[in-house]
Amino acid sequence: MKALVFHGMKDVRVDNVDDPKIEEARDAIIRVTSTAICGSDLHIYNGGIPQPRPMVLGHEFMGIVEEVGKGVGNLKRGDRVVVPFPIACGTCFFCNHELPGHCENSNPDHYGPEGGVMTQKGGALFGYTDIYGGYNGGQAEYVRVPYADYSPRVIPDSLTDEQALFLTDIFPTGYSAIDWGEVKGGEFVVIFGAGPVGIMAAKSAWLRGAARVLIVDPLEYRLDKAQQTAHCEALLWHDHKQVVEVIRDLTGGRGADVCVEAVGFEPVRSLADRAKAVINFEKGSMKVLEACMSAVRRGGIVSVVGVYGSPYDNFPLHQFFDKGITLRGGQAPAQKHIDKLLKYVVDGKVKLDDIITHTLPLSQAAHGYDIFRNKKDNCVKVVLKP
């Protein structure tokens, strides 16, 4: 089959690779009909999360069931499914507590309670390096799905692929940010990052009854897309001080009720920011998280769905303590929310496909990575068609 293979930093190619096979009784083989490039994929592409060997990337995919193992009784050949991005067994302690990203069984070689930089990680993820299970991902013609009796959801024929695809990751992740923010109605929510996850967080904030939603980003075209698709306010990032001052001015000096960090450790950075990271032996920057900590009100909640993979010595612990901030974050529990979110889509309460700016054949996946990473051609979201 053809698949997008990571070979090294900024080196991805569509190669011919072996077809996946049923390996365990609970496996299924999916013929991929649509897949997408995620901002999290760029962390591997940029070398921020190391991967020493070639691997098929991609954790946002859907398609048609081609084959199931003997232990899969809820799916059959021909079913059209979306597959949440965490690989989870559905039976362990953490799966039973609706924490599939911490599954005890899907990542046996690198799992552990510590949550270290390169050791004792959480549960497995599709196409997301050896330390997260080493499973090939879905930017391919076919993909093996472990524990297929637990995670995949059958999609009604009334929905197109584009309407359903983002139930795999970015919609559950955006929704999780708002859920962790305990949005119940009437809140002022500020979202840092107008990428796909940030826009989905804005859509989710409205679903949960937010009174006001503001997205912050350094790129005008992304803010334009956020306003068009999530009907939110927009604020252009110039620097930390300017953004925090504006948010406080909008809230009588208090700050936002909830701040969502939807950027992660690879924000747009100045030369000074990059030099600071080198001096401190830090990977990337936590500048956006620092802005969230300043912009949130006392007693407010900072919800982190941007990826962070290394420690930072200057974490503002004093600010966290003095302001009484609640800090939540991690891999989104996609399986926990997917059924409810699917119903929102079916009922027409939310539209997901309006963020797509580029649809490309799988053969042009390397070009898709280039325009997505380098913000070319006003790229916000790339969908690939195998």
N, C-alpha and C positions, 0 to 999 in steps of 0.2 A: 504494500500500500504506500501511498504518499503521505508524508507527515512533515511538519515544521520541526526541525531538530536544532537545538542549541549546541553549538560547537565551542563556544568561548565568548568572551566579552565582545558584544556588538557583532557577533558572527552567528547568524541563524540562516538555515537553508532548508528548502523543501527537498527531502531525500526520499529514496525508496527504502523502506524498512520492512521488517517481518510483520506479517499480520498478527494481531493479538489472538490469543487462544484462551479457551476456558481452562483455568488452572485450579480452581476450587469450586465446590458444589454451589456456593452462593454467588458465583460470578455471572455476569451477562456480557455479551459483546454487542456494542451499539454501533450502527452505521451513522456516522455524524452527518447531519444535514446543515447545521449552522454552528459556528463557534466564534469566539470573539477574543480580541487582545485586551488584556486588563492592565491597569497601571501597576499591579503587583508583578506582572510578567516582566515589566521594565526593570525591576530591581535585580532580576537574574540577568537580563540582557545587558545592563550597565555594569555588571560585576559586583554589585552591592551585596548580593547574597550568592556566595560561591557555589559553583557546580563543576566538579572536576572532569566529568565524563559527558559524552553526548546524551541528550535526553529530549524526548518529545515534550514540548511545552503545551500549556493551555489547561485552564480549569473552568472555563465557561463554555459549555457545549450542550447540545441536545441532538436527538436523532431517533432512529428507528431500531427497535430491538431485533437483532439478527439471530441470536442464540442465547439460551439460558442454561445454567447448570442445574443439576438435579435438585438442589436445595432452594430453588427460586420458584415459588408457586403463585406469586401475585403478578408476574409478567409473562407475556408470551410473544413469540415472533410476530412482528408487525406492529406492536405497540409503539406509539410515539411518546417519547419521554424527555423531560429535562432532568439533569443530574446535579444536585447541590455539590459545591466544590469541596467540602470536607469529606474524607473517606472515613466512614464510621460504621462500627459493627452493629449498633442498635441494642446491644445487650449488656455492656459493661456498666460500671458505676457511673461514669460520666455521661454516657449516652442515656442512661436511665434518669439522669438529672438534667436532661436537655442541654448538654454541653458536648455536642458531637466533635467539635474541634479539639477536644481533649481525650478522644477515644483511646482506651488502653490497649487495644488490640491491632489497630491498623498500621502502626509504625513500630514494629517490634525491635528493630535494630537501633533506633535512635530515640526511643521514648524514655521519659523519666520525670520525676517530680520537680527537678531543679529549674528547668527552663533556662538552661545556659545558652551561651552564644552559639556554640557548635555541638553541644551535647545535651542529652536529656530534654528533647523537644516534645511538642504536643503530638496530637494525632496526625495522620497522613493527609496530604492534599494532592490533588491531581496535578501532575506536571510541575512539581514545585521542589525540585532538588532532592538529593539523596537523604538529607537530614530530615526531610518531611516525607519519608517513605520510599522514594525512588520510583514511584509509579509514573509510567508514561501518561501524558495528558491528551487532551481532546482536540488540539489543532492538527487534526489528522482525518483520514477517511474512516478509520475505525478506532474504537477504544475499548479496552477491557475495564469493566466496572465491578470492583469487588463489593460484597455485601449488597448485591442488587435487589434483594428482597426488602431492604430498609430505606434506601435513599431516593431512588428515582421516582418521579411522579408522572403519571400518564396525563398528557395534555389533550384537551378536547379539540376536535377538528375545527371548531369555530375560531380558534386562534391561529394566526400565522406564526412561523418560527420567530420572526422579529418581535412579535407581541409577547412571546413567552420566554425567549432566550435569557433575559436578564434575571429571571427567577433563580438562575444557577448561583449567582454571587452578588452582583452590585445592588440589586434591589433588596435582598435580605440584609446585606451589609449596611446600606443606607438606613434601612428600617431599624436594624439593631442599634445603630448610633442614637436614634431618637428614642427607642425603647429604653436603652441604658440611661438616657437623659431624663427618663420618667416624665415625658411630656404627656400631660393629661388634658390640657386645654387652657388657652390664655397666655402661654409663655412667649417670650421673645427669644427666638433661636437664631444663633449666628453660626454659620457653617464656613469653615476655612477650607477652601479648595472647590473650584467650580468644574472639576472633572466629573466623570460619570458617577462615582460614588457620592460626591458632594451634591450633585443634582438629585440623585435618588434619595438622599437624606432630606433634601428640601421638600420633595414630593411627599415623603413619609411624615414630615413635620405637619404638613397640612392635613394629612389623613388622621393624625393624632390630635388635631384641634389647636395647633399653635396660632397665636394671635398675629405674630409678625415673624417673617423669615428673611434673613439677610445672608447673602453669600459674598465671601471675600476671595479675591484672586488677583494675581498680578497681570493677567492677560485679558484685554478687553473682549476679544472674540469669545472667550469661554464665559465671561460674564453675560455677554449678549445671549449665548445659547441657554444659560441658566435662567435668564429672565423670560425667554421665549417659551421654555419647556416647563419650568417650575413656578413661573409667575411670582417670583420673589424680588426683593430689593437686591441691589448689587453695590459693592464697594470695591474700588480698585486699590490693591495693596501697593503702597509706596514704601512704607517701613512700619516697623512695630509700633512706634510712638503714635504715628498718624492714625493707624487703624484703631488702636485702643482709645484714643481721644474721641474719635467719631462715635464709636460704640457707646462710650460713657455719655457723650452729649445726647445721644438718642434715648438714653434711659435715665435721665435725671441724675447722672453721675454714678449710678449704681453699677452698671454692667449688665451683660446678658444673663438671662436665667440659665441657658444651656449654650455651651460652645462645643461644636463638633470639629474634631481634627480629622480631616479627610485628605491629608496630603502625605504624611509620613516623613521618612528621614532623607528624602531626596527632593527638597523644594528648590525653586529658583534661588540661586545664591550669588552673592557678590564675591569678588576676589578676597575681601577681608574675611568673609564667612568661611571660605575654603581654607584660607591660611589658618584660621582659628582651629578648624577641625584637624588639620595636620599637626599643629602644635600640641593639641590635646589627645592625639592618637584616637580620634573619634571618627566613626564612619557617618558621613552625611552631617545632618544638623537637626537639632530639635527646636529651631527658631519658631516654627508654627505652633508647636505645643506651648512654648513660652508665651506666645501671643494669646493663646487661649486662656492660660492661667491668669494673665493680666486682664483680659476682656470680660471674663465671667464675673458675675456679682459674688459678693460674700454669701456663702452657703449654697452656691450654685453647683452645677455639674459640668465637668469636662468629659466628653465622650470621645475616645480615640479609636478610629478605625483605619487611620493611616498606619502603614507598616513601620515598625522599629525593630532593628535586629541587633543592636549593640548598646552598651552602657554609655551614659553621659555623666561626667563628674559634676557638672554645674546644674543638676536638676534643682529647680526652685522649691526645695522642701519647706523652707521658711514661709513662703507664700502660700503653699498648700495648707500648712498648719494655721497660719494667722487668719486666712480667709475662710477656713472651714470648707474647703472644696472637696466635693466627691469626684473621684477620678475613676473612670471605667474604661475598659478597652479590651482588645484582643480579636481573635478570629471570630467572625460572626457565626452564631449557631443557626446556620441556614435551615437545617431540617426542622428546627423548632417553629419557624415562622412560615415556611413555604406554603403550607395548605391555606392559611389565612390570606397570604399575599396573592396566591393564585386566584382565590375568589375575588379579591379586589380587582384583578385584571379582567376576569370573566365578566364581572358585574359592571365594568366600565368606570370604576371609581378612580382608576389611575391608568395613565398611558406611559408605556416604557420605551417604545421604539422611536420616539421623537428625538432622542439624543444621538441616533446613528447619523454619522456624517459620511462614512465611507463603507461601501460593500465591495469586497474584492474576492476573486477566486483564491483558493488556497495557494495556488502557484505563485501568487503575488504577496505572500505573507511577509517576506523580508521587507518589501516596500511598505507594507502596512506598519511594521515595527518602526521603520525609519520615520514615517510621517507622524506617527503617534508620539514617539519619543521626542522628536525635534519640533513638535507643534507646527508642522507644515500644513499648508492648504486648509487652515482653520479646522484641523482634525480634533474631534472630541471622542469619537468611538468608532472603532473599526470592527466590522463583522466579516468573517471569512466563510466562503462557501466551498467545501471540498468537492 
